[in-house]
Amino acid sequence: MATGHFAFASNTNRFLACEPLADQPFAIAGVPYDGVVTNRPGARFGPQAIRAASLMLCDGIHPVFDVSPAAHLGDALDMRLPNASPLPEVRRAIEAQAAALMAKHHCVFLGGDHSVTLSLLRAAKARHGEALACVHFDAHCDTWSDHFGEPSGHGTWTFEALQEGLISPAHTVQIGIRSSGERAAREYVADQGGQIFTARALRGLDGAGLQPVIDAIRSRIGQRPCYLTLDIDVLDPAFAPGTGTPEPGGLTSSQVLTLIEELADLNWVGMDCVEVAPAYDHAELTSNAAATFVWTYLSGVVAKRQSEGA
């Protein structure tokens, strides 16, 4: 690294201070939309906060995977979206831009509220030609059939993705669910044939204690093309206060890192990290966690490709 190349002295806000997107195999793109949140707004500012936090990680290699993804990564900056338009129009704009990026790159998207994931899955399903496996970290099930009287929102995307055949029910796993809600919504993924690991079931488990969970996820998903969607509110508010709908009793950052690290051998085809709302953050705890999760995901996928000679 160059002398004096510190995060606080950086002249860039690209993720990991990587180069602008060109022909790199991996791409980062922001999806700055939070038009259908149900509690505190502000996730449209999440992409820039996550990028800023990532600058602290650009000075070395990942301690588990022994690689840095920075040289393999380009930053496409943020999507241009019609934020004042109705949700269907916004979703079409997201899907079109995501499809163009996915045609050339393995993509990670920075939200934005969780409604953006439906568009990303539509683009990914079209790209891969089959219903995807999905690993979904969240405090909330996001399986409501309507959004407080509206047809769609950030709490309906999982229901819609299953209804549209974007993700395979048997290959869908939810992790960290704990919010209030009707049983039909809370158990919807399990009722469709998927698997739910509630936050309560994971209390006190980390390291070797998470191995049965890791084994169960690997066994269920196999090598089916798999999409990772990570709502930062999966974390307990002690680790991620900067989010729109914080729910006490969540996972630790260590638990989430363990799961991402140990599941790096899945056939990942993309990721998003959503619901970072920096206005409610303290000491950049939330954006630092989000940046570290994205960095870890990218490092794992890069390491896997290198081990396979790709």
C-alpha positions as CSV (number, residue, x, y, z in Angstrom):
1,M,0.0,0.0,0.0
2,A,1.0,3.6,-0.6
3,T,2.3,5.6,2.4
4,G,-0.6,7.4,4.1
5,H,-3.3,5.3,2.4
6,F,-5.7,5.2,5.3
7,A,-9.5,5.0,5.3
8,F,-9.8,8.5,6.8
9,A,-7.5,10.0,4.1
10,S,-9.0,8.2,1.2
11,N,-10.0,10.1,-1.9
12,T,-12.5,7.4,-3.1
13,N,-15.7,6.0,-1.8
14,R,-15.6,2.8,-4.0
15,F,-16.0,-0.4,-2.1
16,L,-12.5,-1.5,-0.8
17,A,-11.1,1.4,-2.8
18,C,-11.4,-0.8,-5.8
19,E,-11.2,0.4,-9.4
20,P,-14.3,1.6,-11.3
21,L,-16.1,-1.3,-12.9
22,A,-14.7,-2.5,-16.3
23,D,-14.1,-6.1,-17.1
24,Q,-13.4,-7.4,-13.6
25,P,-15.2,-10.7,-12.7
26,F,-16.9,-9.2,-9.6
27,A,-19.1,-6.1,-9.4
28,I,-20.5,-4.0,-6.5
29,A,-23.5,-1.9,-7.2
30,G,-25.7,0.2,-4.9
31,V,-29.5,0.1,-5.0
32,P,-30.5,3.3,-3.1
33,Y,-34.2,2.8,-2.7
34,D,-36.2,2.8,0.5
35,G,-39.6,3.8,-0.7
36,V,-41.6,1.0,1.0
37,V,-40.2,0.8,4.5
38,T,-42.7,0.3,7.3
39,N,-40.8,1.9,10.2
40,R,-37.8,4.2,10.0
41,P,-36.6,5.3,6.5
42,G,-33.0,6.0,5.4
43,A,-31.8,2.8,3.8
44,R,-31.3,4.7,0.5
45,F,-28.1,6.0,2.2
46,G,-26.9,2.5,3.0
47,P,-24.7,1.9,-0.1
48,Q,-22.5,4.9,0.6
49,A,-22.2,4.2,4.3
50,I,-21.2,0.6,3.5
51,R,-18.6,1.7,1.0
52,A,-17.1,4.2,3.4
53,A,-16.8,1.5,6.1
54,S,-15.2,-0.9,3.7
55,L,-12.2,1.4,3.2
56,M,-10.8,0.1,6.5
57,L,-10.6,-3.4,5.0
58,C,-8.6,-2.6,1.9
59,D,-5.2,-2.9,3.4
60,G,-4.8,-6.6,3.6
61,I,-6.0,-10.1,2.9
62,H,-8.9,-11.9,4.5
63,P,-7.8,-13.8,7.6
64,V,-9.8,-17.0,6.8
65,F,-9.6,-17.2,3.0
66,D,-6.1,-15.7,2.6
67,V,-7.1,-13.5,-0.4
68,S,-8.2,-10.0,-1.0
69,P,-11.1,-9.5,-3.5
70,A,-10.1,-5.9,-4.3
71,A,-8.1,-6.6,-7.4
72,H,-11.0,-8.8,-8.8
73,L,-13.7,-6.2,-8.1
74,G,-15.1,-3.2,-9.8
75,D,-17.6,-0.7,-8.4
76,A,-20.5,0.3,-10.6
77,L,-21.5,3.0,-8.1
78,D,-25.3,3.4,-7.5
79,M,-28.2,2.5,-9.9
80,R,-30.1,5.4,-11.3
81,L,-33.7,4.9,-10.1
82,P,-37.0,6.7,-10.4
83,N,-37.3,6.9,-6.7
84,A,-40.5,9.0,-6.7
85,S,-42.3,6.6,-9.1
86,P,-44.6,3.7,-8.1
87,L,-42.9,0.5,-6.9
88,P,-43.5,-1.6,-10.1
89,E,-41.6,1.1,-12.1
90,V,-38.8,1.2,-9.7
91,R,-38.5,-2.6,-9.7
92,R,-38.4,-2.7,-13.5
93,A,-35.5,-0.2,-13.4
94,I,-33.6,-2.3,-10.8
95,E,-34.2,-5.5,-12.7
96,A,-33.0,-4.1,-16.0
97,Q,-29.8,-2.6,-14.5
98,A,-29.1,-5.8,-12.5
99,A,-29.6,-8.0,-15.5
100,A,-27.0,-5.9,-17.5
101,L,-24.5,-6.3,-14.6
102,M,-25.2,-10.0,-14.1
103,A,-24.5,-10.7,-17.8
104,K,-20.9,-9.9,-17.3
105,H,-20.1,-10.1,-13.6
106,H,-20.7,-11.9,-10.3
107,C,-22.6,-9.2,-8.5
108,V,-23.1,-8.0,-4.9
109,F,-25.7,-5.3,-4.4
110,L,-25.9,-2.8,-1.5
111,G,-29.4,-1.7,-0.5
112,G,-31.7,-0.1,0.0
113,D,-34.6,-1.7,1.7
114,H,-35.4,-5.4,1.2
115,S,-38.0,-4.8,-1.5
116,V,-35.1,-4.5,-4.0
117,T,-34.3,-8.2,-3.6
118,L,-37.3,-9.3,-5.7
119,S,-36.0,-7.4,-8.7
120,L,-32.5,-8.9,-8.2
121,L,-33.9,-12.4,-8.0
122,R,-35.9,-11.9,-11.2
123,A,-32.8,-10.9,-13.0
124,A,-30.8,-13.8,-11.4
125,K,-33.5,-16.4,-12.3
126,A,-33.5,-15.2,-15.9
127,R,-29.7,-15.4,-16.0
128,H,-29.4,-18.9,-14.6
129,G,-32.6,-20.4,-16.1
130,E,-33.9,-22.2,-13.0
131,A,-35.3,-21.4,-9.6
132,L,-32.5,-20.5,-7.3
133,A,-31.6,-21.7,-3.9
134,C,-31.7,-18.9,-1.3
135,V,-30.1,-18.3,2.0
136,H,-32.0,-15.5,3.8
137,F,-30.6,-13.8,6.9
138,D,-33.2,-11.6,8.5
139,A,-35.1,-10.8,11.7
140,H,-38.3,-10.8,9.7
141,C,-39.9,-13.5,7.6
142,D,-40.8,-11.2,4.7
143,T,-43.6,-13.6,3.7
144,W,-46.6,-11.3,4.1
145,S,-49.1,-11.7,1.3
146,D,-49.8,-8.0,1.4
147,H,-47.9,-5.0,2.7
148,F,-50.2,-3.3,5.3
149,G,-53.0,-3.1,2.7
150,E,-50.7,-2.5,-0.2
151,P,-49.9,-5.3,-2.7
152,S,-46.1,-5.3,-2.2
153,G,-43.3,-4.0,-0.1
154,H,-40.1,-4.8,1.8
155,G,-42.1,-7.4,3.9
156,T,-43.5,-9.4,1.0
157,W,-40.6,-10.2,-1.3
158,T,-40.0,-13.8,0.0
159,F,-43.7,-14.6,-0.5
160,E,-43.6,-13.1,-4.0
161,A,-40.3,-14.8,-5.0
162,L,-41.7,-18.2,-4.0
163,Q,-45.0,-17.5,-5.7
164,E,-43.2,-16.5,-8.9
165,G,-40.9,-19.5,-8.9
166,L,-37.8,-17.4,-8.5
167,I,-36.5,-19.5,-5.6
168,S,-37.0,-23.2,-5.0
169,P,-39.0,-23.8,-1.8
170,A,-37.0,-26.9,-0.8
171,H,-33.8,-25.0,-1.3
172,T,-34.8,-21.9,0.7
173,V,-33.3,-21.3,4.2
174,Q,-34.1,-18.5,6.6
175,I,-31.8,-17.6,9.4
176,G,-32.4,-15.4,12.4
177,I,-36.2,-15.0,12.2
178,R,-37.7,-13.6,15.4
179,S,-40.1,-10.7,14.8
180,S,-43.8,-10.8,15.8
181,G,-46.3,-11.9,13.2
182,E,-49.0,-14.4,12.3
183,R,-48.1,-18.0,12.2
184,A,-49.0,-18.3,8.6
185,A,-46.4,-15.8,7.7
186,R,-43.7,-16.9,10.2
187,E,-43.9,-20.5,9.1
188,Y,-44.6,-19.9,5.4
189,V,-41.2,-21.0,4.2
190,A,-41.3,-24.2,6.3
191,D,-44.8,-24.9,5.1
192,Q,-43.6,-24.7,1.5
193,G,-40.8,-27.2,2.2
194,G,-38.0,-24.9,3.2
195,Q,-36.1,-24.6,6.5
196,I,-36.1,-21.9,9.2
197,F,-33.5,-21.4,11.9
198,T,-35.0,-18.9,14.3
199,A,-32.8,-16.6,16.3
200,R,-34.0,-18.4,19.5
201,A,-32.9,-21.8,18.1
202,L,-29.4,-20.3,17.5
203,R,-28.9,-18.6,20.9
204,G,-25.6,-19.5,22.5
205,L,-24.3,-21.3,19.3
206,D,-21.2,-20.3,17.6
207,G,-18.0,-21.9,16.2
208,A,-18.4,-25.7,16.5
209,G,-21.8,-25.2,18.0
210,L,-23.1,-24.0,14.6
211,Q,-21.8,-27.1,12.7
212,P,-25.1,-28.9,12.7
213,V,-26.8,-25.8,11.2
214,I,-24.0,-25.5,8.6
215,D,-24.3,-29.2,7.7
216,A,-28.1,-29.0,7.4
217,I,-27.8,-26.0,5.0
218,R,-25.2,-27.7,2.9
219,S,-27.2,-30.8,2.7
220,R,-30.4,-29.0,1.7
221,I,-28.9,-26.7,-0.9
222,G,-26.2,-28.8,-2.4
223,Q,-24.6,-27.2,-5.5
224,R,-27.8,-25.6,-6.8
225,P,-27.1,-22.0,-7.9
226,C,-27.7,-20.0,-4.6
227,Y,-28.4,-16.4,-3.8
228,L,-27.5,-14.8,-0.5
229,T,-29.7,-12.0,0.8
230,L,-28.6,-10.5,4.1
231,D,-30.9,-8.0,5.9
232,I,-28.6,-6.3,8.5
233,D,-31.4,-6.5,11.1
234,V,-30.6,-10.2,11.5
235,L,-28.1,-8.8,13.9
236,D,-29.1,-7.9,17.4
237,P,-29.4,-4.1,17.7
238,A,-26.4,-4.1,20.0
239,F,-24.4,-5.0,16.8
240,A,-26.5,-3.1,14.3
241,P,-28.5,-0.2,15.6
242,G,-28.5,1.5,12.3
243,T,-31.5,-0.1,10.6
244,G,-35.2,0.7,10.1
245,T,-36.8,-2.2,12.0
246,P,-34.5,-3.3,14.8
247,E,-35.5,-6.4,16.7
248,P,-33.9,-7.4,20.1
249,G,-32.7,-10.9,20.5
250,G,-30.8,-11.2,17.3
251,L,-27.6,-12.9,16.1
252,T,-24.1,-11.7,16.8
253,S,-21.8,-10.5,14.1
254,S,-19.6,-13.5,15.0
255,Q,-22.4,-15.9,14.3
256,V,-23.1,-14.4,10.9
257,L,-19.5,-14.4,10.0
258,T,-19.1,-18.0,11.0
259,L,-22.0,-19.0,8.7
260,I,-20.8,-17.0,5.7
261,E,-17.3,-18.3,6.1
262,E,-18.3,-22.0,6.5
263,L,-20.8,-21.8,3.6
264,A,-18.3,-20.4,1.2
265,D,-18.3,-23.7,-0.7
266,L,-21.9,-23.3,-1.9
267,N,-22.5,-22.4,-5.5
268,W,-23.1,-18.8,-4.9
269,V,-24.3,-16.7,-7.8
270,G,-24.8,-13.3,-6.1
271,M,-25.5,-11.5,-2.9
272,D,-27.3,-8.4,-1.5
273,C,-26.9,-6.7,1.9
274,V,-29.9,-4.5,2.7
275,E,-31.6,-2.2,5.3
276,V,-28.5,-0.4,6.6
277,A,-29.9,3.0,7.6
278,P,-26.9,5.1,8.7
279,A,-28.9,7.9,10.3
280,Y,-29.7,5.6,13.3
281,D,-26.2,4.1,13.5
282,H,-23.7,4.6,16.3
283,A,-19.9,4.6,15.8
284,E,-20.5,3.0,12.3
285,L,-21.2,-0.3,14.0
286,T,-23.9,-1.3,11.4
287,S,-22.0,-0.2,8.3
288,N,-18.8,-1.8,9.5
289,A,-20.7,-5.1,10.1
290,A,-22.3,-4.9,6.6
291,A,-19.0,-4.1,4.9
292,T,-17.3,-7.0,6.7
293,F,-20.0,-9.4,5.7
294,V,-19.8,-8.4,2.0
295,W,-15.9,-8.5,2.1
296,T,-16.1,-12.0,3.6
297,Y,-18.6,-13.2,1.0
298,L,-16.4,-11.9,-1.8
299,S,-13.2,-13.3,-0.3
300,G,-14.8,-16.7,0.0
301,V,-16.1,-16.8,-3.6
302,V,-12.7,-15.5,-4.9
303,A,-10.8,-18.2,-2.9
304,K,-13.1,-20.9,-4.2
305,R,-12.6,-19.9,-7.8
306,Q,-8.8,-19.8,-7.3
307,S,-8.9,-23.3,-5.7
308,E,-10.8,-24.5,-8.7
309,G,-8.4,-22.9,-11.1
310,A,-11.0,-20.5,-12.5
